[in-house]
Amino acid sequence: MTESSYWGQLTAIDLYDCPKELLTNKQHLKKFPKELCKQIKMKPHGETLVDQFGEGDLFGLSAIQFIETSTIVVHLDDVGGRAFIDVFSCKLFDNKVAEKFTKDFFKAKKIKSTTVFRG
């Protein structure tokens, strides 16, 4: 796929074995999207929305950050020690930079990531 034929890049990052104290900390989560934007040279649009909802094992924190070229979405699973991050942008970004920063930010021991080009 050529750069002119895609609509956007999606990088889905799954993190494993993250410390619970990071997965339950709203302030830590709120910092993440803006810091990631700096790393991948994106511009945040508006404030980061962070909320905690769900029931039972599905109760947890989530965040969304609009960026000028789309969104960053985060779902945290503190029971399982996991984090799920989706970065979608109509502008190309370095997925390896996003992966390393995300793994370090949540102190994950394991990471699985997939990047696809949409359109």
Jmol script that loads the backbone (N, CA, C; Angstrom):
load data "model"
ATOM      1  N   MET A   1       0.854  -1.174   0.000  1.00  0.00           N
ATOM      2  CA  MET A   1       0.000   0.000   0.000  1.00  0.00           C
ATOM      3  C   MET A   1       0.899   1.236   0.000  1.00  0.00           C
ATOM      4  N   THR A   2       0.650   2.133  -0.887  1.00  0.00           N
ATOM      5  CA  THR A   2       1.444   3.353  -0.945  1.00  0.00           C
ATOM      6  C   THR A   2       0.905   4.374   0.045  1.00  0.00           C
ATOM      7  N   GLU A   3       1.765   5.302   0.420  1.00  0.00           N
ATOM      8  CA  GLU A   3       1.359   6.315   1.399  1.00  0.00           C
ATOM      9  C   GLU A   3       0.144   7.098   0.920  1.00  0.00           C
ATOM     10  N   SER A   4       0.024   7.309  -0.379  1.00  0.00           N
ATOM     11  CA  SER A   4      -1.097   8.099  -0.887  1.00  0.00           C
ATOM     12  C   SER A   4      -2.408   7.324  -0.913  1.00  0.00           C
ATOM     13  N   SER A   5      -2.361   5.994  -0.755  1.00  0.00           N
ATOM     14  CA  SER A   5      -3.595   5.208  -0.837  1.00  0.00           C
ATOM     15  C   SER A   5      -4.169   4.801   0.520  1.00  0.00           C
ATOM     16  N   TYR A   6      -3.455   5.027   1.598  1.00  0.00           N
ATOM     17  CA  TYR A   6      -3.982   4.637   2.904  1.00  0.00           C
ATOM     18  C   TYR A   6      -4.798   5.771   3.511  1.00  0.00           C
ATOM     19  N   TRP A   7      -5.672   5.413   4.430  1.00  0.00           N
ATOM     20  CA  TRP A   7      -6.429   6.428   5.169  1.00  0.00           C
ATOM     21  C   TRP A   7      -5.767   6.703   6.512  1.00  0.00           C
ATOM     22  N   GLY A   8      -5.185   5.667   7.113  1.00  0.00           N
ATOM     23  CA  GLY A   8      -4.563   5.874   8.404  1.00  0.00           C
ATOM     24  C   GLY A   8      -3.791   4.663   8.883  1.00  0.00           C
ATOM     25  N   GLN A   9      -3.043   4.888   9.934  1.00  0.00           N
ATOM     26  CA  GLN A   9      -2.239   3.854  10.575  1.00  0.00           C
ATOM     27  C   GLN A   9      -2.845   3.555  11.936  1.00  0.00           C
ATOM     28  N   LEU A  10      -3.011   2.270  12.226  1.00  0.00           N
ATOM     29  CA  LEU A  10      -3.509   1.830  13.530  1.00  0.00           C
ATOM     30  C   LEU A  10      -2.469   0.927  14.165  1.00  0.00           C
ATOM     31  N   THR A  11      -2.021   1.296  15.347  1.00  0.00           N
ATOM     32  CA  THR A  11      -1.142   0.431  16.121  1.00  0.00           C
ATOM     33  C   THR A  11      -1.884   0.036  17.390  1.00  0.00           C
ATOM     34  N   ALA A  12      -2.083  -1.263  17.542  1.00  0.00           N
ATOM     35  CA  ALA A  12      -2.746  -1.832  18.724  1.00  0.00           C
ATOM     36  C   ALA A  12      -1.663  -2.449  19.598  1.00  0.00           C
ATOM     37  N   ILE A  13      -1.557  -1.964  20.822  1.00  0.00           N
ATOM     38  CA  ILE A  13      -0.516  -2.404  21.748  1.00  0.00           C
ATOM     39  C   ILE A  13      -1.171  -3.083  22.943  1.00  0.00           C
ATOM     40  N   ASP A  14      -0.781  -4.324  23.198  1.00  0.00           N
ATOM     41  CA  ASP A  14      -1.245  -5.078  24.363  1.00  0.00           C
ATOM     42  C   ASP A  14      -0.065  -5.234  25.313  1.00  0.00           C
ATOM     43  N   LEU A  15      -0.259  -4.824  26.556  1.00  0.00           N
ATOM     44  CA  LEU A  15       0.783  -4.927  27.574  1.00  0.00           C
ATOM     45  C   LEU A  15       0.383  -5.948  28.625  1.00  0.00           C
ATOM     46  N   TYR A  16       1.376  -6.661  29.147  1.00  0.00           N
ATOM     47  CA  TYR A  16       1.130  -7.706  30.139  1.00  0.00           C
ATOM     48  C   TYR A  16       2.066  -7.527  31.330  1.00  0.00           C
ATOM     49  N   ASP A  17       1.610  -7.997  32.485  1.00  0.00           N
ATOM     50  CA  ASP A  17       2.400  -7.950  33.720  1.00  0.00           C
ATOM     51  C   ASP A  17       2.790  -6.520  34.097  1.00  0.00           C
ATOM     52  N   CYS A  18       1.795  -5.640  34.097  1.00  0.00           N
ATOM     53  CA  CYS A  18       1.989  -4.251  34.530  1.00  0.00           C
ATOM     54  C   CYS A  18       1.675  -4.156  36.023  1.00  0.00           C
ATOM     55  N   PRO A  19       2.389  -3.321  36.764  1.00  0.00           N
ATOM     56  CA  PRO A  19       2.093  -3.150  38.184  1.00  0.00           C
ATOM     57  C   PRO A  19       0.688  -2.576  38.401  1.00  0.00           C
ATOM     58  N   LYS A  20      -0.029  -3.176  39.330  1.00  0.00           N
ATOM     59  CA  LYS A  20      -1.406  -2.761  39.613  1.00  0.00           C
ATOM     60  C   LYS A  20      -1.497  -1.283  39.989  1.00  0.00           C
ATOM     61  N   GLU A  21      -0.503  -0.783  40.732  1.00  0.00           N
ATOM     62  CA  GLU A  21      -0.575   0.613  41.164  1.00  0.00           C
ATOM     63  C   GLU A  21      -0.555   1.591  39.985  1.00  0.00           C
ATOM     64  N   LEU A  22       0.007   1.198  38.861  1.00  0.00           N
ATOM     65  CA  LEU A  22      -0.030   2.060  37.675  1.00  0.00           C
ATOM     66  C   LEU A  22      -1.350   1.930  36.924  1.00  0.00           C
ATOM     67  N   LEU A  23      -1.978   0.769  37.025  1.00  0.00           N
ATOM     68  CA  LEU A  23      -3.230   0.522  36.303  1.00  0.00           C
ATOM     69  C   LEU A  23      -4.454   1.048  37.043  1.00  0.00           C
ATOM     70  N   THR A  24      -4.265   1.504  38.261  1.00  0.00           N
ATOM     71  CA  THR A  24      -5.382   2.046  39.049  1.00  0.00           C
ATOM     72  C   THR A  24      -5.185   3.531  39.375  1.00  0.00           C
ATOM     73  N   ASN A  25      -4.173   4.140  38.791  1.00  0.00           N
ATOM     74  CA  ASN A  25      -3.823   5.526  39.092  1.00  0.00           C
ATOM     75  C   ASN A  25      -4.342   6.453  37.984  1.00  0.00           C
ATOM     76  N   LYS A  26      -5.424   7.174  38.273  1.00  0.00           N
ATOM     77  CA  LYS A  26      -6.039   8.068  37.274  1.00  0.00           C
ATOM     78  C   LYS A  26      -5.072   9.151  36.803  1.00  0.00           C
ATOM     79  N   GLN A  27      -4.298   9.713  37.713  1.00  0.00           N
ATOM     80  CA  GLN A  27      -3.370  10.788  37.337  1.00  0.00           C
ATOM     81  C   GLN A  27      -2.293  10.270  36.390  1.00  0.00           C
ATOM     82  N   HIS A  28      -1.800   9.074  36.659  1.00  0.00           N
ATOM     83  CA  HIS A  28      -0.790   8.465  35.785  1.00  0.00           C
ATOM     84  C   HIS A  28      -1.380   8.244  34.394  1.00  0.00           C
ATOM     85  N   LEU A  29      -2.585   7.704  34.349  1.00  0.00           N
ATOM     86  CA  LEU A  29      -3.240   7.450  33.067  1.00  0.00           C
ATOM     87  C   LEU A  29      -3.488   8.753  32.313  1.00  0.00           C
ATOM     88  N   LYS A  30      -3.886   9.787  33.015  1.00  0.00           N
ATOM     89  CA  LYS A  30      -4.191  11.070  32.362  1.00  0.00           C
ATOM     90  C   LYS A  30      -2.955  11.662  31.672  1.00  0.00           C
ATOM     91  N   LYS A  31      -1.770  11.423  32.216  1.00  0.00           N
ATOM     92  CA  LYS A  31      -0.525  11.926  31.625  1.00  0.00           C
ATOM     93  C   LYS A  31      -0.137  11.173  30.354  1.00  0.00           C
ATOM     94  N   PHE A  32      -0.525   9.909  30.273  1.00  0.00           N
ATOM     95  CA  PHE A  32      -0.029   9.036  29.210  1.00  0.00           C
ATOM     96  C   PHE A  32      -0.259   9.556  27.790  1.00  0.00           C
ATOM     97  N   PRO A  33      -1.495   9.881  27.385  1.00  0.00           N
ATOM     98  CA  PRO A  33      -1.698  10.272  25.982  1.00  0.00           C
ATOM     99  C   PRO A  33      -0.907  11.508  25.561  1.00  0.00           C
ATOM    100  N   LYS A  34      -0.830  12.495  26.430  1.00  0.00           N
ATOM    101  CA  LYS A  34      -0.101  13.721  26.069  1.00  0.00           C
ATOM    102  C   LYS A  34       1.399  13.438  25.948  1.00  0.00           C
ATOM    103  N   GLU A  35       1.915  12.591  26.829  1.00  0.00           N
ATOM    104  CA  GLU A  35       3.331  12.218  26.745  1.00  0.00           C
ATOM    105  C   GLU A  35       3.594  11.385  25.493  1.00  0.00           C
ATOM    106  N   LEU A  36       2.680  10.473  25.178  1.00  0.00           N
ATOM    107  CA  LEU A  36       2.824   9.676  23.959  1.00  0.00           C
ATOM    108  C   LEU A  36       2.800  10.577  22.728  1.00  0.00           C
ATOM    109  N   CYS A  37       1.924  11.561  22.725  1.00  0.00           N
ATOM    110  CA  CYS A  37       1.856  12.505  21.597  1.00  0.00           C
ATOM    111  C   CYS A  37       3.213  13.165  21.350  1.00  0.00           C
ATOM    112  N   LYS A  38       3.895  13.557  22.416  1.00  0.00           N
ATOM    113  CA  LYS A  38       5.225  14.162  22.261  1.00  0.00           C
ATOM    114  C   LYS A  38       6.184  13.181  21.604  1.00  0.00           C
ATOM    115  N   GLN A  39       6.120  11.933  22.036  1.00  0.00           N
ATOM    116  CA  GLN A  39       7.036  10.918  21.528  1.00  0.00           C
ATOM    117  C   GLN A  39       6.819  10.613  20.045  1.00  0.00           C
ATOM    118  N   ILE A  40       5.564  10.605  19.606  1.00  0.00           N
ATOM    119  CA  ILE A  40       5.268  10.230  18.214  1.00  0.00           C
ATOM    120  C   ILE A  40       4.938  11.450  17.345  1.00  0.00           C
ATOM    121  N   LYS A  41       5.207  12.631  17.883  1.00  0.00           N
ATOM    122  CA  LYS A  41       5.061  13.886  17.137  1.00  0.00           C
ATOM    123  C   LYS A  41       3.635  14.120  16.641  1.00  0.00           C
ATOM    124  N   MET A  42       2.695  13.945  17.559  1.00  0.00           N
ATOM    125  CA  MET A  42       1.287  14.221  17.284  1.00  0.00           C
ATOM    126  C   MET A  42       0.848  15.393  18.161  1.00  0.00           C
ATOM    127  N   LYS A  43      -0.248  16.018  17.784  1.00  0.00           N
ATOM    128  CA  LYS A  43      -0.741  17.170  18.539  1.00  0.00           C
ATOM    129  C   LYS A  43      -2.066  16.811  19.194  1.00  0.00           C
ATOM    130  N   PRO A  44      -2.134  16.828  20.552  1.00  0.00           N
ATOM    131  CA  PRO A  44      -3.399  16.540  21.236  1.00  0.00           C
ATOM    132  C   PRO A  44      -4.439  17.608  20.912  1.00  0.00           C
ATOM    133  N   HIS A  45      -5.674  17.198  20.895  1.00  0.00           N
ATOM    134  CA  HIS A  45      -6.793  18.120  20.671  1.00  0.00           C
ATOM    135  C   HIS A  45      -7.718  18.017  21.880  1.00  0.00           C
ATOM    136  N   GLY A  46      -7.747  19.055  22.698  1.00  0.00           N
ATOM    137  CA  GLY A  46      -8.591  19.038  23.888  1.00  0.00           C
ATOM    138  C   GLY A  46      -7.963  18.265  25.031  1.00  0.00           C
ATOM    139  N   GLU A  47      -8.770  18.069  26.061  1.00  0.00           N
ATOM    140  CA  GLU A  47      -8.319  17.390  27.274  1.00  0.00           C
ATOM    141  C   GLU A  47      -8.457  15.878  27.145  1.00  0.00           C
ATOM    142  N   THR A  48      -7.669  15.169  27.933  1.00  0.00           N
ATOM    143  CA  THR A  48      -7.774  13.716  28.015  1.00  0.00           C
ATOM    144  C   THR A  48      -8.981  13.367  28.873  1.00  0.00           C
ATOM    145  N   LEU A  49      -9.838  12.513  28.368  1.00  0.00           N
ATOM    146  CA  LEU A  49     -11.000  12.040  29.124  1.00  0.00           C
ATOM    147  C   LEU A  49     -10.626  10.719  29.790  1.00  0.00           C
ATOM    148  N   VAL A  50     -10.726  10.670  31.114  1.00  0.00           N
ATOM    149  CA  VAL A  50     -10.442   9.460  31.885  1.00  0.00           C
ATOM    150  C   VAL A  50     -11.681   9.122  32.692  1.00  0.00           C
ATOM    151  N   ASP A  51     -12.077   7.852  32.661  1.00  0.00           N
ATOM    152  CA  ASP A  51     -13.236   7.419  33.441  1.00  0.00           C
ATOM    153  C   ASP A  51     -12.998   5.997  33.928  1.00  0.00           C
ATOM    154  N   GLN A  52     -13.711   5.650  34.972  1.00  0.00           N
ATOM    155  CA  GLN A  52     -13.635   4.316  35.560  1.00  0.00           C
ATOM    156  C   GLN A  52     -15.046   3.757  35.576  1.00  0.00           C
ATOM    157  N   PHE A  53     -15.219   2.579  34.969  1.00  0.00           N
ATOM    158  CA  PHE A  53     -16.560   2.005  34.882  1.00  0.00           C
ATOM    159  C   PHE A  53     -16.455   0.507  34.643  1.00  0.00           C
ATOM    160  N   GLY A  54     -17.601  -0.152  34.545  1.00  0.00           N
ATOM    161  CA  GLY A  54     -17.663  -1.599  34.357  1.00  0.00           C
ATOM    162  C   GLY A  54     -18.087  -2.274  35.647  1.00  0.00           C
ATOM    163  N   GLU A  55     -18.212  -3.588  35.576  1.00  0.00           N
ATOM    164  CA  GLU A  55     -18.604  -4.370  36.750  1.00  0.00           C
ATOM    165  C   GLU A  55     -17.683  -5.569  36.909  1.00  0.00           C
ATOM    166  N   GLY A  56     -17.491  -5.979  38.152  1.00  0.00           N
ATOM    167  CA  GLY A  56     -16.686  -7.163  38.433  1.00  0.00           C
ATOM    168  C   GLY A  56     -15.275  -7.027  37.880  1.00  0.00           C
ATOM    169  N   ASP A  57     -14.801  -8.087  37.229  1.00  0.00           N
ATOM    170  CA  ASP A  57     -13.457  -8.083  36.659  1.00  0.00           C
ATOM    171  C   ASP A  57     -13.313  -7.103  35.495  1.00  0.00           C
ATOM    172  N   LEU A  58     -14.422  -6.601  34.973  1.00  0.00           N
ATOM    173  CA  LEU A  58     -14.377  -5.651  33.858  1.00  0.00           C
ATOM    174  C   LEU A  58     -14.345  -4.194  34.325  1.00  0.00           C
ATOM    175  N   PHE A  59     -14.388  -3.978  35.640  1.00  0.00           N
ATOM    176  CA  PHE A  59     -14.303  -2.631  36.201  1.00  0.00           C
ATOM    177  C   PHE A  59     -12.872  -2.128  36.037  1.00  0.00           C
ATOM    178  N   GLY A  60     -12.715  -0.939  35.468  1.00  0.00           N
ATOM    179  CA  GLY A  60     -11.368  -0.408  35.321  1.00  0.00           C
ATOM    180  C   GLY A  60     -11.352   0.961  34.692  1.00  0.00           C
ATOM    181  N   LEU A  61     -10.152   1.477  34.545  1.00  0.00           N
ATOM    182  CA  LEU A  61      -9.943   2.799  33.965  1.00  0.00           C
ATOM    183  C   LEU A  61      -9.824   2.724  32.452  1.00  0.00           C
ATOM    184  N   SER A  62     -10.344   3.745  31.803  1.00  0.00           N
ATOM    185  CA  SER A  62     -10.182   3.917  30.363  1.00  0.00           C
ATOM    186  C   SER A  62      -9.903   5.385  30.100  1.00  0.00           C
ATOM    187  N   ALA A  63      -9.278   5.652  28.962  1.00  0.00           N
ATOM    188  CA  ALA A  63      -8.993   7.034  28.577  1.00  0.00           C
ATOM    189  C   ALA A  63      -9.110   7.179  27.074  1.00  0.00           C
ATOM    190  N   ILE A  64      -9.463   8.393  26.666  1.00  0.00           N
ATOM    191  CA  ILE A  64      -9.467   8.731  25.246  1.00  0.00           C
ATOM    192  C   ILE A  64      -8.870  10.121  25.093  1.00  0.00           C
ATOM    193  N   GLN A  65      -8.033  10.241  24.077  1.00  0.00           N
ATOM    194  CA  GLN A  65      -7.439  11.531  23.748  1.00  0.00           C
ATOM    195  C   GLN A  65      -7.589  11.747  22.256  1.00  0.00           C
ATOM    196  N   PHE A  66      -8.349  12.779  21.894  1.00  0.00           N
ATOM    197  CA  PHE A  66      -8.372  13.143  20.481  1.00  0.00           C
ATOM    198  C   PHE A  66      -7.021  13.745  20.133  1.00  0.00           C
ATOM    199  N   ILE A  67      -6.538  13.431  18.944  1.00  0.00           N
ATOM    200  CA  ILE A  67      -5.353  14.080  18.407  1.00  0.00           C
ATOM    201  C   ILE A  67      -5.784  14.715  17.090  1.00  0.00           C
ATOM    202  N   GLU A  68      -5.012  15.660  16.598  1.00  0.00           N
ATOM    203  CA  GLU A  68      -5.449  16.380  15.401  1.00  0.00           C
ATOM    204  C   GLU A  68      -5.676  15.455  14.216  1.00  0.00           C
ATOM    205  N   THR A  69      -5.078  14.283  14.254  1.00  0.00           N
ATOM    206  CA  THR A  69      -5.242  13.344  13.144  1.00  0.00           C
ATOM    207  C   THR A  69      -6.049  12.106  13.519  1.00  0.00           C
ATOM    208  N   SER A  70      -6.604  12.010  14.723  1.00  0.00           N
ATOM    209  CA  SER A  70      -7.543  10.954  15.128  1.00  0.00           C
ATOM    210  C   SER A  70      -7.576  10.759  16.640  1.00  0.00           C
ATOM    211  N   THR A  71      -7.222   9.540  17.144  1.00  0.00           N
ATOM    212  CA  THR A  71      -7.395   9.275  18.578  1.00  0.00           C
ATOM    213  C   THR A  71      -6.353   8.317  19.155  1.00  0.00           C
ATOM    214  N   ILE A  72      -6.222   8.426  20.480  1.00  0.00           N
ATOM    215  CA  ILE A  72      -5.510   7.436  21.289  1.00  0.00           C
ATOM    216  C   ILE A  72      -6.528   6.944  22.307  1.00  0.00           C
ATOM    217  N   VAL A  73      -6.701   5.619  22.393  1.00  0.00           N
ATOM    218  CA  VAL A  73      -7.666   5.021  23.314  1.00  0.00           C
ATOM    219  C   VAL A  73      -6.927   4.022  24.200  1.00  0.00           C
ATOM    220  N   VAL A  74      -7.230   4.055  25.500  1.00  0.00           N
ATOM    221  CA  VAL A  74      -6.568   3.182  26.473  1.00  0.00           C
ATOM    222  C   VAL A  74      -7.616   2.498  27.339  1.00  0.00           C
ATOM    223  N   HIS A  75      -7.456   1.190  27.523  1.00  0.00           N
ATOM    224  CA  HIS A  75      -8.278   0.429  28.468  1.00  0.00           C
ATOM    225  C   HIS A  75      -7.326  -0.335  29.382  1.00  0.00           C
ATOM    226  N   LEU A  76      -7.544  -0.219  30.696  1.00  0.00           N
ATOM    227  CA  LEU A  76      -6.671  -0.867  31.673  1.00  0.00           C
ATOM    228  C   LEU A  76      -7.409  -1.981  32.403  1.00  0.00           C
ATOM    229  N   ASP A  77      -6.738  -3.106  32.556  1.00  0.00           N
ATOM    230  CA  ASP A  77      -7.263  -4.278  33.268  1.00  0.00           C
ATOM    231  C   ASP A  77      -6.367  -4.527  34.472  1.00  0.00           C
ATOM    232  N   ASP A  78      -6.699  -3.882  35.598  1.00  0.00           N
ATOM    233  CA  ASP A  78      -5.835  -4.017  36.770  1.00  0.00           C
ATOM    234  C   ASP A  78      -5.894  -5.416  37.373  1.00  0.00           C
ATOM    235  N   VAL A  79      -7.017  -6.117  37.225  1.00  0.00           N
ATOM    236  CA  VAL A  79      -7.133  -7.484  37.752  1.00  0.00           C
ATOM    237  C   VAL A  79      -6.152  -8.409  37.030  1.00  0.00           C
ATOM    238  N   GLY A  80      -6.062  -8.266  35.723  1.00  0.00           N
ATOM    239  CA  GLY A  80      -5.178  -9.113  34.923  1.00  0.00           C
ATOM    240  C   GLY A  80      -3.798  -8.533  34.696  1.00  0.00           C
ATOM    241  N   GLY A  81      -3.564  -7.297  35.175  1.00  0.00           N
ATOM    242  CA  GLY A  81      -2.261  -6.673  34.985  1.00  0.00           C
ATOM    243  C   GLY A  81      -1.980  -6.299  33.537  1.00  0.00           C
ATOM    244  N   ARG A  82      -3.045  -5.976  32.796  1.00  0.00           N
ATOM    245  CA  ARG A  82      -2.895  -5.722  31.362  1.00  0.00           C
ATOM    246  C   ARG A  82      -3.351  -4.310  30.991  1.00  0.00           C
ATOM    247  N   ALA A  83      -2.827  -3.838  29.865  1.00  0.00           N
ATOM    248  CA  ALA A  83      -3.244  -2.552  29.296  1.00  0.00           C
ATOM    249  C   ALA A  83      -3.398  -2.732  27.793  1.00  0.00           C
ATOM    250  N   PHE A  84      -4.422  -2.092  27.241  1.00  0.00           N
ATOM    251  CA  PHE A  84      -4.712  -2.195  25.813  1.00  0.00           C
ATOM    252  C   PHE A  84      -4.790  -0.782  25.246  1.00  0.00           C
ATOM    253  N   ILE A  85      -3.906  -0.486  24.310  1.00  0.00           N
ATOM    254  CA  ILE A  85      -3.791   0.862  23.769  1.00  0.00           C
ATOM    255  C   ILE A  85      -3.942   0.807  22.256  1.00  0.00           C
ATOM    256  N   ASP A  86      -4.792   1.687  21.712  1.00  0.00           N
ATOM    257  CA  ASP A  86      -4.949   1.824  20.264  1.00  0.00           C
ATOM    258  C   ASP A  86      -4.575   3.245  19.876  1.00  0.00           C
ATOM    259  N   VAL A  87      -3.655   3.357  18.927  1.00  0.00           N
ATOM    260  CA  VAL A  87      -3.269   4.654  18.387  1.00  0.00           C
ATOM    261  C   VAL A  87      -3.658   4.646  16.916  1.00  0.00           C
ATOM    262  N   PHE A  88      -4.581   5.527  16.539  1.00  0.00           N
ATOM    263  CA  PHE A  88      -4.995   5.633  15.145  1.00  0.00           C
ATOM    264  C   PHE A  88      -4.731   7.047  14.673  1.00  0.00           C
ATOM    265  N   SER A  89      -4.086   7.154  13.517  1.00  0.00           N
ATOM    266  CA  SER A  89      -3.777   8.470  12.973  1.00  0.00           C
ATOM    267  C   SER A  89      -3.760   8.432  11.455  1.00  0.00           C
ATOM    268  N   CYS A  90      -4.274   9.483  10.855  1.00  0.00           N
ATOM    269  CA  CYS A  90      -4.201   9.642   9.403  1.00  0.00           C
ATOM    270  C   CYS A  90      -2.803  10.085   8.981  1.00  0.00           C
ATOM    271  N   LYS A  91      -1.980  10.457   9.941  1.00  0.00           N
ATOM    272  CA  LYS A  91      -0.584  10.821   9.695  1.00  0.00           C
ATOM    273  C   LYS A  91       0.282   9.662  10.189  1.00  0.00           C
ATOM    274  N   LEU A  92       1.263   9.267   9.398  1.00  0.00           N
ATOM    275  CA  LEU A  92       2.155   8.187   9.811  1.00  0.00           C
ATOM    276  C   LEU A  92       2.915   8.563  11.079  1.00  0.00           C
ATOM    277  N   PHE A  93       3.199   7.542  11.908  1.00  0.00           N
ATOM    278  CA  PHE A  93       4.003   7.735  13.107  1.00  0.00           C
ATOM    279  C   PHE A  93       4.884   6.513  13.277  1.00  0.00           C
ATOM    280  N   ASP A  94       5.900   6.638  14.108  1.00  0.00           N
ATOM    281  CA  ASP A  94       6.841   5.544  14.342  1.00  0.00           C
ATOM    282  C   ASP A  94       6.254   4.603  15.395  1.00  0.00           C
ATOM    283  N   ASN A  95       5.718   3.476  14.937  1.00  0.00           N
ATOM    284  CA  ASN A  95       5.084   2.536  15.861  1.00  0.00           C
ATOM    285  C   ASN A  95       6.082   1.957  16.863  1.00  0.00           C
ATOM    286  N   LYS A  96       7.345   1.838  16.498  1.00  0.00           N
ATOM    287  CA  LYS A  96       8.350   1.298  17.427  1.00  0.00           C
ATOM    288  C   LYS A  96       8.573   2.264  18.593  1.00  0.00           C
ATOM    289  N   VAL A  97       8.545   3.551  18.308  1.00  0.00           N
ATOM    290  CA  VAL A  97       8.666   4.562  19.371  1.00  0.00           C
ATOM    291  C   VAL A  97       7.453   4.475  20.294  1.00  0.00           C
ATOM    292  N   ALA A  98       6.265   4.358  19.706  1.00  0.00           N
ATOM    293  CA  ALA A  98       5.032   4.234  20.502  1.00  0.00           C
ATOM    294  C   ALA A  98       5.073   2.988  21.380  1.00  0.00           C
ATOM    295  N   GLU A  99       5.527   1.877  20.825  1.00  0.00           N
ATOM    296  CA  GLU A  99       5.596   0.623  21.584  1.00  0.00           C
ATOM    297  C   GLU A  99       6.554   0.739  22.762  1.00  0.00           C
ATOM    298  N   LYS A 100       7.760   1.238  22.518  1.00  0.00           N
ATOM    299  CA  LYS A 100       8.752   1.335  23.591  1.00  0.00           C
ATOM    300  C   LYS A 100       8.277   2.286  24.694  1.00  0.00           C
ATOM    301  N   PHE A 101       7.785   3.466  24.294  1.00  0.00           N
ATOM    302  CA  PHE A 101       7.322   4.427  25.291  1.00  0.00           C
ATOM    303  C   PHE A 101       6.191   3.837  26.129  1.00  0.00           C
ATOM    304  N   THR A 102       5.230   3.191  25.476  1.00  0.00           N
ATOM    305  CA  THR A 102       4.069   2.627  26.169  1.00  0.00           C
ATOM    306  C   THR A 102       4.493   1.531  27.142  1.00  0.00           C
ATOM    307  N   LYS A 103       5.367   0.652  26.698  1.00  0.00           N
ATOM    308  CA  LYS A 103       5.859  -0.426  27.572  1.00  0.00           C
ATOM    309  C   LYS A 103       6.563   0.158  28.796  1.00  0.00           C
ATOM    310  N   ASP A 104       7.409   1.150  28.575  1.00  0.00           N
ATOM    311  CA  ASP A 104       8.139   1.777  29.683  1.00  0.00           C
ATOM    312  C   ASP A 104       7.195   2.532  30.621  1.00  0.00           C
ATOM    313  N   PHE A 105       6.223   3.252  30.071  1.00  0.00           N
ATOM    314  CA  PHE A 105       5.314   4.067  30.874  1.00  0.00           C
ATOM    315  C   PHE A 105       4.505   3.217  31.851  1.00  0.00           C
ATOM    316  N   PHE A 106       4.048   2.056  31.383  1.00  0.00           N
ATOM    317  CA  PHE A 106       3.246   1.172  32.236  1.00  0.00           C
ATOM    318  C   PHE A 106       4.077   0.054  32.871  1.00  0.00           C
ATOM    319  N   LYS A 107       5.399   0.100  32.682  1.00  0.00           N
ATOM    320  CA  LYS A 107       6.341  -0.867  33.270  1.00  0.00           C
ATOM    321  C   LYS A 107       5.923  -2.312  32.999  1.00  0.00           C
ATOM    322  N   ALA A 108       5.518  -2.556  31.761  1.00  0.00           N
ATOM    323  CA  ALA A 108       5.089  -3.900  31.360  1.00  0.00           C
ATOM    324  C   ALA A 108       6.297  -4.814  31.184  1.00  0.00           C
ATOM    325  N   LYS A 109       6.106  -6.082  31.507  1.00  0.00           N
ATOM    326  CA  LYS A 109       7.163  -7.065  31.300  1.00  0.00           C
ATOM    327  C   LYS A 109       7.076  -7.685  29.910  1.00  0.00           C
ATOM    328  N   LYS A 110       5.894  -7.624  29.302  1.00  0.00           N
ATOM    329  CA  LYS A 110       5.693  -8.243  27.989  1.00  0.00           C
ATOM    330  C   LYS A 110       4.805  -7.327  27.152  1.00  0.00           C
ATOM    331  N   ILE A 111       5.064  -7.325  25.842  1.00  0.00           N
ATOM    332  CA  ILE A 111       4.279  -6.504  24.924  1.00  0.00           C
ATOM    333  C   ILE A 111       3.974  -7.299  23.659  1.00  0.00           C
ATOM    334  N   LYS A 112       2.790  -7.075  23.136  1.00  0.00           N
ATOM    335  CA  LYS A 112       2.406  -7.607  21.826  1.00  0.00           C
ATOM    336  C   LYS A 112       1.805  -6.433  21.068  1.00  0.00           C
ATOM    337  N   SER A 113       2.233  -6.250  19.829  1.00  0.00           N
ATOM    338  CA  SER A 113       1.768  -5.090  19.076  1.00  0.00           C
ATOM    339  C   SER A 113       1.518  -5.461  17.622  1.00  0.00           C
ATOM    340  N   THR A 114       0.504  -4.833  17.052  1.00  0.00           N
ATOM    341  CA  THR A 114       0.167  -5.032  15.647  1.00  0.00           C
ATOM    342  C   THR A 114      -0.070  -3.668  15.022  1.00  0.00           C
ATOM    343  N   THR A 115       0.495  -3.462  13.844  1.00  0.00           N
ATOM    344  CA  THR A 115       0.256  -2.228  13.101  1.00  0.00           C
ATOM    345  C   THR A 115      -0.346  -2.572  11.752  1.00  0.00           C
ATOM    346  N   VAL A 116      -1.424  -1.884  11.427  1.00  0.00           N
ATOM    347  CA  VAL A 116      -2.070  -2.061  10.122  1.00  0.00           C
ATOM    348  C   VAL A 116      -2.309  -0.680   9.513  1.00  0.00           C
ATOM    349  N   PHE A 117      -2.397  -0.670   8.197  1.00  0.00           N
ATOM    350  CA  PHE A 117      -2.696   0.560   7.475  1.00  0.00           C
ATOM    351  C   PHE A 117      -4.100   0.448   6.935  1.00  0.00           C
ATOM    352  N   ARG A 118      -4.943   1.404   7.298  1.00  0.00           N
ATOM    353  CA  ARG A 118      -6.368   1.377   6.963  1.00  0.00           C
ATOM    354  C   ARG A 118      -6.607   2.079   5.641  1.00  0.00           C
ATOM    355  N   GLY A 119      -7.659   1.641   4.969  1.00  0.00           N
ATOM    356  CA  GLY A 119      -8.064   2.307   3.747  1.00  0.00           C
ATOM    357  C   GLY A 119      -7.789   1.462   2.574  1.00  0.00           C
TER     358      GLY A 119
END
end "model"
wireframe off; spacefill off
backbone 0.3
color backbone group
